[in-house]
């Protein structure tokens, strides 16, 4: 195993144990299961009886501390429908409910406003915005939808979007990668193979996410590169037999290896075809993405 592959395997295991490690690939962690703390009935009328105090729960969001946790809590409540459209959000009430300062509330609402989930206007206050205003490509919103009542629709939509993005990215990336980039793709395949042999699904999934993200980045299209976070999020929240990436197995590993080989050979058509094979739906799943047409 190469030095890079060994380092990334170590990093993945360090992250799994809760220790920080270099090259950590876990950019889009799963949402945490709500803790045991229960709150009594309140003006929020949430349908989730197990929303604990912010200070008592581990954050599932990318942010750290109380700020990140509050963004996660409010975001999940909005996306799940517990806080419906046009619902007023009173900072004082939020602060009391989650036992955080006004500064934490204010900064959290600004983050949610940037995601299109809430709007703040003079003389009106802060209110929840309708779904049509949300930034549905934001990785946080993707995660919240994927673990909420809209999970089936979110995962289907992600699969359809990947079917559009990734075969094109593979075609564009063929022959464009520098030797060190090609080596890194090969390293990801090597990591996946070793992880599969060890039954290490966590390391497999992280190397998988890095493989797809890197492929999009070397496609030479900055607009596609901007969408790499969506693909990474999709890989982390797929949660079911949607694509060949969802279950670590020999077939998935072989498809990734073929993609890497065709990219190195500059075979654009082969790389596109290999990616489509990887993204082909499992037969037991109804209506995820259409099968490719034969020409």
C-alpha positions as CSV (number, residue, x, y, z in Angstrom):
1,X,0.0,0.0,0.0
2,X,1.3,3.5,-0.8
3,X,2.2,6.0,1.8
4,X,-0.8,8.1,1.0
5,X,-3.2,5.2,1.1
6,X,-1.8,4.1,4.5
7,X,-2.1,7.7,5.9
8,X,-5.7,7.9,4.8
9,X,-6.6,4.6,6.2
10,X,-5.1,5.7,9.5
11,X,-7.0,9.0,9.3
12,X,-10.3,7.3,8.8
13,X,-9.8,5.0,11.7
14,X,-8.7,7.9,13.9
15,X,-11.9,9.8,13.0
16,X,-14.0,6.7,13.8
17,X,-12.5,6.6,17.3
18,X,-13.2,10.3,17.8
19,X,-9.6,11.3,17.4
20,X,-8.5,14.0,14.9
21,X,-6.3,12.7,12.1
22,X,-4.7,14.3,9.1
23,X,-6.5,14.0,5.8
24,X,-9.9,13.4,7.4
25,X,-12.4,12.7,4.7
26,X,-15.5,12.9,6.8
27,X,-16.8,16.2,5.5
28,X,-20.5,15.3,5.6
29,X,-21.2,13.3,8.8
30,X,-24.5,11.6,9.4
31,X,-27.0,13.4,11.6
32,X,-26.8,12.3,15.2
33,X,-29.7,10.3,16.8
34,X,-31.5,12.5,19.3
35,X,-30.4,12.0,22.9
36,X,-32.6,10.9,25.8
37,X,-33.2,14.4,27.2
38,X,-36.9,15.3,26.9
39,X,-38.5,18.7,27.0
40,X,-42.0,19.4,28.1
41,X,-44.7,21.0,25.9
42,X,-43.8,24.4,24.7
43,X,-44.9,27.1,22.3
44,X,-42.8,25.5,19.6
45,X,-45.3,22.6,19.2
46,X,-42.6,20.3,17.7
47,X,-43.6,16.8,16.8
48,X,-40.2,15.5,18.0
49,X,-40.5,14.8,21.8
50,X,-36.8,14.2,22.2
51,X,-35.2,17.5,21.2
52,X,-32.7,17.9,24.0
53,X,-31.0,21.1,25.1
54,X,-28.4,22.3,22.8
55,X,-25.7,22.2,25.4
56,X,-26.3,18.5,26.1
57,X,-26.2,17.1,22.6
58,X,-23.3,16.4,20.3
59,X,-23.3,18.5,17.1
60,X,-24.0,16.8,13.8
61,X,-23.5,19.9,11.9
62,X,-20.2,21.2,10.4
63,X,-20.0,23.9,13.0
64,X,-18.6,23.5,16.5
65,X,-20.0,24.4,19.9
66,X,-23.4,25.9,20.7
67,X,-23.6,27.8,17.5
68,X,-23.2,24.8,15.3
69,X,-25.5,22.7,17.4
70,X,-28.3,25.4,17.3
71,X,-28.0,25.7,13.5
72,X,-28.4,21.9,13.3
73,X,-31.4,21.8,15.6
74,X,-33.3,24.7,14.0
75,X,-32.4,23.6,10.5
76,X,-33.7,20.1,11.2
77,X,-36.9,21.5,12.7
78,X,-37.5,23.7,9.7
79,X,-36.8,21.1,7.1
80,X,-38.9,18.4,8.8
81,X,-41.9,20.8,8.9
82,X,-41.9,21.2,12.7
83,X,-41.4,24.9,12.1
84,X,-43.6,25.6,9.1
85,X,-43.5,28.3,6.4
86,X,-44.1,31.8,7.7
87,X,-43.6,30.7,11.3
88,X,-42.1,33.6,13.3
89,X,-38.9,32.9,15.1
90,X,-38.4,35.0,18.2
91,X,-34.8,35.2,19.3
92,X,-35.7,35.5,23.0
93,X,-37.9,32.4,22.8
94,X,-35.2,30.4,21.0
95,X,-32.6,31.4,23.6
96,X,-34.9,30.3,26.4
97,X,-35.8,27.1,24.7
98,X,-32.3,26.0,24.0
99,X,-30.6,27.8,26.8
100,X,-28.1,29.8,24.7
101,X,-27.2,33.4,24.5
102,X,-28.7,36.0,22.2
103,X,-25.4,36.1,20.3
104,X,-25.5,32.4,19.6
105,X,-29.1,32.8,18.4
106,X,-28.4,35.8,16.3
107,X,-25.4,34.1,14.5
108,X,-27.3,30.9,14.0
109,X,-30.2,32.7,12.4
110,X,-27.8,34.4,10.0
111,X,-26.5,31.0,8.9
112,X,-30.0,29.8,8.3
113,X,-30.8,33.0,6.4
114,X,-27.9,32.4,4.1
115,X,-29.3,28.9,3.4
116,X,-32.6,30.4,2.4
117,X,-34.5,28.8,5.3
118,X,-35.4,32.0,7.1
119,X,-35.8,35.7,6.3
120,X,-35.3,38.7,8.6
121,X,-37.1,42.0,7.8
122,X,-37.6,45.2,9.7
123,X,-40.9,45.4,11.6
124,X,-41.7,41.8,10.6
125,X,-38.9,39.9,12.4
126,X,-37.5,36.5,11.4
127,X,-39.8,34.0,9.7
128,X,-39.4,30.6,8.2
129,X,-39.4,30.7,4.4
130,X,-41.2,28.3,2.0
131,X,-39.4,25.4,0.5
132,X,-39.2,27.2,-2.9
133,X,-36.8,29.7,-1.3
134,X,-34.4,27.1,0.2
135,X,-31.0,26.5,-1.2
136,X,-31.6,22.8,-1.9
137,X,-28.0,22.3,-3.0
138,X,-26.6,23.2,0.3
139,X,-25.0,20.1,1.9
140,X,-26.6,20.8,5.3
141,X,-30.1,21.0,3.8
142,X,-29.4,17.8,1.8
143,X,-28.5,16.1,5.0
144,X,-31.5,17.4,6.9
145,X,-33.9,16.4,4.1
146,X,-32.3,13.0,3.8
147,X,-32.9,12.2,7.5
148,X,-36.3,13.7,7.7
149,X,-39.8,13.0,6.4
150,X,-38.7,13.9,2.9
151,X,-35.9,11.2,2.9
152,X,-37.2,9.2,0.0
153,X,-37.7,12.2,-2.3
154,X,-34.3,13.6,-1.3
155,X,-32.4,10.4,-2.0
156,X,-34.2,9.9,-5.3
157,X,-33.4,13.5,-6.4
158,X,-29.8,13.1,-5.4
159,X,-29.5,9.9,-7.4
160,X,-31.0,11.6,-10.5
161,X,-28.7,14.5,-10.1
162,X,-25.6,12.3,-9.8
163,X,-26.7,10.5,-12.9
164,X,-26.5,13.8,-14.7
165,X,-23.3,15.1,-13.2
166,X,-20.9,12.3,-12.8
167,X,-20.8,10.6,-16.2
168,X,-20.2,14.0,-17.8
169,X,-17.5,14.7,-15.2
170,X,-15.8,11.4,-16.0
171,X,-15.8,12.1,-19.7
172,X,-14.3,15.5,-19.2
173,X,-11.7,14.3,-16.7
174,X,-10.3,11.6,-19.0
175,X,-6.7,12.4,-19.8
176,X,-6.8,15.7,-18.0
177,X,-5.4,14.5,-14.7
178,X,-1.7,15.1,-13.8
179,X,0.3,12.0,-12.8
180,X,-0.1,12.8,-9.1
181,X,-3.9,13.1,-9.5
182,X,-4.1,9.8,-11.3
183,X,-2.0,8.2,-8.5
184,X,-4.3,9.6,-5.9
185,X,-7.3,8.1,-7.7
186,X,-5.5,4.8,-7.8
187,X,-4.7,5.2,-4.1
188,X,-8.4,5.6,-3.3
189,X,-9.2,2.4,-5.2
190,X,-6.4,0.7,-3.2
191,X,-7.8,1.9,0.1
192,X,-11.3,0.7,-0.9
193,X,-10.0,-2.7,-1.8
194,X,-8.1,-3.1,1.5
195,X,-11.1,-1.8,3.4
196,X,-13.4,-4.2,1.7
197,X,-11.1,-7.1,2.6
198,X,-11.1,-6.0,6.2
199,X,-14.9,-5.4,6.4
200,X,-14.2,-1.7,7.1
201,X,-17.2,0.1,5.6
202,X,-16.3,3.4,7.1
203,X,-12.9,3.6,5.4
204,X,-14.4,2.3,2.2
205,X,-17.1,5.1,2.2
206,X,-14.6,7.8,2.9
207,X,-12.2,6.7,0.1
208,X,-15.3,6.4,-2.1
209,X,-16.3,10.0,-1.4
210,X,-12.8,11.3,-2.0
211,X,-12.6,9.4,-5.3
212,X,-15.8,11.0,-6.7
213,X,-14.9,14.5,-5.3
214,X,-11.5,14.3,-6.9
215,X,-12.8,13.1,-10.2
216,X,-15.2,16.1,-10.5
217,X,-12.4,18.5,-9.5
218,X,-10.2,17.4,-12.3
219,X,-12.9,17.6,-15.0
220,X,-11.8,21.1,-15.8
221,X,-15.3,22.6,-15.4
222,X,-15.6,25.0,-12.5
223,X,-19.4,24.9,-12.4
224,X,-19.2,21.1,-12.1
225,X,-16.5,21.5,-9.5
226,X,-18.9,23.7,-7.5
227,X,-21.2,20.7,-7.4
228,X,-18.7,18.3,-5.9
229,X,-20.0,18.9,-2.4
230,X,-23.4,17.7,-3.5
231,X,-22.0,14.4,-4.7
232,X,-20.1,14.0,-1.4
233,X,-23.3,14.7,0.5
234,X,-25.2,12.2,-1.7
235,X,-22.6,9.5,-0.9
236,X,-22.9,10.1,2.8
237,X,-26.8,10.1,3.0
238,X,-27.8,7.6,0.4
239,X,-28.9,5.2,3.1
240,X,-30.2,2.5,0.8
241,X,-29.6,0.4,-2.3
242,X,-29.7,3.3,-4.8
243,X,-26.4,3.1,-6.6
244,X,-23.4,0.9,-6.9
245,X,-21.6,3.0,-4.3
246,X,-24.1,2.3,-1.5
247,X,-22.8,-1.1,-0.6
248,X,-19.2,-2.0,-0.4
249,X,-18.7,-5.0,-2.7
250,X,-16.4,-6.5,-5.3
251,X,-18.5,-5.1,-8.2
252,X,-18.4,-1.6,-6.9
253,X,-14.6,-1.9,-6.4
254,X,-14.2,-3.2,-9.9
255,X,-16.2,-0.3,-11.4
256,X,-14.1,2.3,-9.5
257,X,-10.9,0.6,-10.7
258,X,-12.2,0.6,-14.3
259,X,-13.0,4.3,-14.0
260,X,-9.5,5.1,-12.8
261,X,-7.9,3.0,-15.6
262,X,-10.0,4.7,-18.4
263,X,-9.3,8.1,-16.9
264,X,-5.5,7.4,-17.0
265,X,-5.8,6.1,-20.5
266,X,-7.6,9.2,-21.7
267,X,-10.6,7.1,-22.8
268,X,-13.4,9.6,-22.4
269,X,-16.2,7.3,-23.7
270,X,-14.9,4.4,-21.6
271,X,-14.8,6.6,-18.5
272,X,-18.3,7.8,-19.0
273,X,-19.6,4.3,-19.6
274,X,-17.8,3.0,-16.5
275,X,-19.4,5.7,-14.4
276,X,-22.9,4.9,-15.7
277,X,-22.4,1.3,-14.9
278,X,-21.4,2.2,-11.3
279,X,-24.5,4.4,-11.0
280,X,-26.9,1.8,-12.3
281,X,-29.7,1.2,-9.9
282,X,-30.2,-2.1,-8.1
283,X,-33.1,-4.0,-9.6
284,X,-35.1,-4.0,-6.4
285,X,-35.3,-0.2,-6.3
286,X,-38.2,1.3,-8.2
287,X,-37.8,4.5,-10.3
288,X,-34.5,6.0,-9.2
289,X,-32.7,6.9,-12.4
290,X,-33.5,5.8,-16.0
291,X,-31.4,3.2,-17.6
292,X,-29.0,4.7,-20.3
293,X,-30.3,4.5,-23.8
294,X,-28.5,2.4,-26.3
295,X,-27.4,4.2,-29.5
